[in-house]
Amino acid sequence: MAFETPVPERSPAAPEVNPALHPVRQVWTTPVRRPRAAAVALAIVGIVVAGAALLLVLVYLSTFLGPGALLICLALALVPLSVILLAVRWIDRWEPEPRPALWFALLWGAGVSVVSALVFDLGVKLALAATGAAATGDGADFLTGVIQAPIVEETAKGAGILLLFWAMRRHFDGPVDGVVYASTIAAGFAFSENIQYFGVAIIEGGAGTLGFTFLVRGVLSPFAHVMFTACTGIAFGLATRRRAGGAVGIVLLGLVGAIALHALWNGAFYLLVGDTGLISYYLLVQVPLFITAVVVVVLLRRQEERITKHCLMEYAAAGWFSAAEVEMLATSQGRRQARGWAARQSRDRRTGMHDFITDATRLAFARQRLLNGSAGNVDRADEADLLALVQHDRAALVGTAGPVR
């Protein structure tokens, strides 16, 4: 299968046996500095800056739409945004990403990416005006939509993924995480862009044109930007499993794929809608791409389950889990049954089961980074911390928890 992750026959630094049976041999003895305060400060600064960019976008849009039309368009843009975020939440259920990172991704897409595209477009127009070249007509619109927009917009959105990849390295485990971050950034970008398109529709044609625009952008193709930027996100996810040299090439290939898919989407709209109509464009381009994207995401989700099960089985062989626990923690059906059982017991056990599943999954992906050879010393320290948390979570579920933090 194209998404299969090769598993080495001999895993490096195999998990030690349960310390309840034998002492644990340390794999790393130097104290690891954990700049939690710096990470929190970085998250706050990033969210504030991206939020300020979104505020600038809304102010810009209000200058030609007016407050009333802006509120109407904003409310309409919230509909496809909500649909996308619900889909992202489903994709992210197996190993959820930190909420601050997702907020940053959403604000980056809605604010910084849009500001970047607007500034670049303004720069192009000023440069053309300075040279006396014309920038009007169908040819100019085609060049803007099929060449300029894909390159500038996908690069701006990809820069947000790059920042998350750098800042959230310990939580960026693979292609699914890349899809989650990329989709959230793309959802934010589409949100701001939809406000602009809906506003222009009101100005140019009134309610009828607005309804048609909402049908095209909000109903028929809400996931367009998500599919484009997901190419870059998947590439970053694959890069987490490669050394630095190969990672750069994979990321660039993913960005080129995102730009090409965006250009194909826009170019097909210009070519097909005028000749054969919107329905043909929808059936020939949008539906096949959307089905392909869904299949890719499902395969990636299944790959995550396989990775979790394989890595936890290694710990089970060393005495950290029982086979039944691995089945519970590493399968969708097992998790549903475990959460249902815990919810019927008490709130504390429901919370304890959630923590047990979350920490075990994080442990599996920390282990996978060690297997890939892409882990550093922090990952090795994380493995020890997560093993302690798993022991604490298990004890909490049976009512014998002691402090480990």
N, C-alpha and C positions, 0 to 999 in steps of 0.2 A: 504494500500500500504506500502511496506517495508520502503519507504523513507518518509513517512508522519510524519510531526512534530506535536506532540500533542499540542493543544492550550488550555491553562487553561481557565476555565469559567470566572474567575475574574482575570484581569491583574493587577499586582502590580503597584502602583504609576501611575494610569491612567493619560493620557496627560491632561494638563490644557486647559481651553478654550482659544480661541484666545484673546491675550492681547488687541486687538482693541476693544473687547467687555467688558472684565473684567481683572483686574490685575492678573498677574501670581504669584502663590504661589511658592516660591523657594523650591526645593527639596534638595539643597545642598548649604550651605552658606560659607564653608571654601574655600578660594582660592586654586585652583588646580595648582600645578607647572607643566609646560609643557616644558620639556627639549628639545626643538626643535633643538638647536645647538648640543646637545649630540647625538640626533638621526641622524642628518646629518653626524656628524663625524663618528658615528658607521657605517653608510652606506658606506662612503668613504673608511674607513679602510677595511671593509669586501670585497668590490669590488676590492680594490688594492691587498689584500692578495690572493683572489681567482684568480684574473687575473695573479698574479705572478706564482701561481701553474699551470695555463694553459700554461704559457710561458715555465715552466720547462718540461711539458709534450711534447710540440712541439720540444724543444731542444733534449729531449730523443729520440723522434721518428726520428729526423733528423740524429742521430748518425748512424743508420743502414739503413735508407732509402735514405739519401742524399737529398739536397735541391730540385732537380728537381722532384723526385718521391714524395717528401712531398707535393709540391705544387699541383701535379696532384691529389693525394689522398685527400688533403684538399678541392679542388674544387668539387670532387665527393661527399665528405661527406656533403658539404653544401646543396646538393639537398634534401636528406631526412630531414636534419635539418630544411630547409625552410618549408617543408610540415608540419612537426610537429608544428612549431611555428605558422603557419597559423591556424592550428586546435586549438591550445591553445588560440589564439586571439579570435576565435569564441566562445570558451567556456567562456572566460573571459569578454565577451561584456556586460553582464547584470550588473555586479558591478566590473569594472576594478580595478586591483591591481596596486599599485604604481610602476612606471617604474624602479626606482632604486632597488626595491626588486626583480623584474624579472631579471634584469641584474645580480644581485648577484646570483640568483638561477641558471642561465645559466652558469656562470663562476664557481660556486661551482661544478656543475655536470661535466663540461668539465675539470676542473683543480683539485680541492681538492679531489673529489671522485676517480678520476683516479689515482692520486698520492697515495692515501690511498691503493687502490687495488694493485698497483705495489709494494709498500713498503711491504705490507703483503705477497705478493707472493714471493718477494725476501727473506723475513725472513723465510718463510717455506722452501725454497730451501736451504738456509744456514743451517737451523736446521737439515734438512735431510742429507746434506753433512757432517755435523759434527758428525752425528751418523753412517754414512756409509750406510744409507738406500738409495735404488734406487728410483728415481722419474721420471721414464720414462715408455713408453709403453701405451697401450690402457687403462689399469686399472688406471694409474696415471692421464691420460687425463680425464677419466670419473669422478674421484673423484674431480679433479680441477673444471671441468665444472658444475657438478651437486651438489656439496656440498660447496666447498670453494668459488667459484665465487658468487653464490646467497647470501651466508651469508655476505661476506665481502662487496660486491658491494651494496647490499640493505641497509646494516647498514650505510655505508658511505653516501649514498644518503639520507637516513633517517635523518642523523645528520644535513644535510643542512636544511631539513624541520623543524627540531627541533629549529634551530637557528632562522629561519624566524618566527616560531610560537611564540618564546619568544620575538623577537625584534619587530614584526609587529602585536602584539596582538590586537590592535585596528582595524586592517584591515583584520584580519583572522577571518572571520565570519561563516564559515561552510564548508561542504564537497567540494563544488565547488571550493572554494579558495584553499583547500588542493590539489585538482586535478590539478589546475593551477600551483601551486608552484612545486608539484611533477613532473608534466609533463615537466616543464621547466628544472628542474634539470636533469631529465632522458634524455631530448633532448641533453643537453650539454654532458652528459656521453656518449651517443651513438655516438655523433659527434666525440669525441676523439677516441673512440673504433673503429669506422668505419675507421678512418685514419690508424690505426694500421692494421686492417684486410685487407684493400685494399693494403697497402704496402707489407704485407706478401704475398698476392696473386701475386703481381708484381714480387717479388723476386723468388717465387717458381714456377710460371707457366707462367708469362708474361701476355699479353693482354687478352688471352682467359680465364685464371683463374680469372683475375681481373673483366672481364665482368660477369662471373658467380657469383662471390662474391657480386658484386654490385646488381645483380638481386635478390639474396637471402636477403641481408641486407638492400638495399636501396629501393627496389621496393616491394618485397613480405612481408617484416616484419619491416618496419620503426618504427612502434609503439610498438615494443616488450618491450623495457625498460620502455616506458611510462605506459604500462598496469601493469607492475610489481610494479613500485614505486607508482602508483596511489593508490594502496591498503593502503600504509602508509599514503599518503596524505589525503585520505578519513577518515582514522582513526583519524588523527590530527584534521580534520574538525569537526568530531563528538565530539571530546574531548572538543572543544570550547563550547559545549552545556552541559557539565557535570562538576561536582565538581572535585577537584583535585584527590581524591582517585580513582574514577571511570575512570577518564581521562587516568591515567597511564595504566590501564588494557586494555582500548580500543586501545591505541597507540601500545602497545606490541602485541596485537592481529593482528593489521594491518601490523606490521612489519613481523610477522610470516607468514601472508598471502602473502606478497610480496616475501619473501624468498621461500615459497612453490611453488608459481606460477612460479618464475624464475627457480627453480629446475625442475618443471614439463616440462617447455618449453625446457630446455637444455637436460633433460633426454629423452624426447620423440624424440628429434632430433637424439640422439645416437641410440635409439632403433628402430625407424621407418624408418629413411632414409636408413640405411643399409639393411633393410629387404624389404621394400615396395616402397622406392623411395621418392623423394622430394615432388612430387605432393600429395601423400597420407598424408604425414606429414602436408603439407599446409592445406589440406581440413579437416583432422581429428583434428588438434590442433589449428592452427593459425586462421582459419576462424571463428570457434565457439567462441574462446576467444575474437576476435576483435568485433564480433557482440554483445557479452555480454557487453563488455566495452562501446560500443556506446549506448546501451540501458540504462546502468547505468548512463552515463553522461546526456543523455536526461531527464531521470527521476529526476536527481539532479537539472538540470536547471529549470525544471517545478516546483520543490519544492521551488527554489529561488523566482520564480514569485508569488507563493502562499503566501510565507512569506511576500514579499513586499506588496502585496495587503492587506493582513490581518492587518499588522501593520499600513499602511497608512489609512486604514478605521477607525482605532481607532482615529487617529488624525483628520480625517474628521468628525467623530462624535463630536469632541471637537471644531470644527470650523476652523481648520488649512487648510483644503483642501475641495474642493467641490467633489461631487461624480464623476463628469466628469473628474476632474483632477486626481483622483485616477485611473480611467480607463485608462487615458492617460499615467500615470507614471508607472503603474504596469502591463501592458500587452505589448507584443511584437508588436502587431498591432498598439496599441495606440502610442507607442514610434516612430514607423516608420512614422505614419501620422504626429505626432508633429514635428519631425525633418524635414520632407519634407516641412511642412508649414513654419517653421522658415527659412529654407534655401532659400525659395522663397522670403522672406521678406528682409533680410539684413544679413550681416556678424555678426553684433552685436546681432541680435536676434537668429541667429544660435548658437552663443557662449552662449547666455543667456539660450536657451533651453537645451543645453548640460549641463550647470551648474545646472539648475533646476532639470533635471532628475538624475544627479549624486548625488547631495546633498540630494534629497528626498530618493534615494535608500540607501545611507549611513545612513540616519535617520531611515529608516525602520529596518536596521540590528542592529543599536545601540539599538533600541527599542526591538528587538528580544533578544539581550543579557540581557536586563533588565527582560524580560519575563522568560528567562531560569534560572534566579537567578545566572548567572555566571558573571554579570557585577560588576564593581567596581565604585568608586567615579568618576574616569575619564570618564567613560561611561555616568554617569549622567550629568556631565558638558558638554560632547560632545552633548548630546541631546539638551541642551539649545542653544549651539552654532549653531547646525545644524538647529534648528527651526528658528533662526535668519537669517541664510544663505538662507533658503528656502523663507522666507519673502522678503529678498533682491533680490533673483533670480526672484521671481514673479514680483516685482516692476520693475526690469530691463527689463523684457519682455514687459511691458506696458509703458515703458519710464519714470518711476517716481522713479528710484532707488536713494537711498541715501546711504552714506557710513555707513557700519556696522562693518568693520574690523578695 
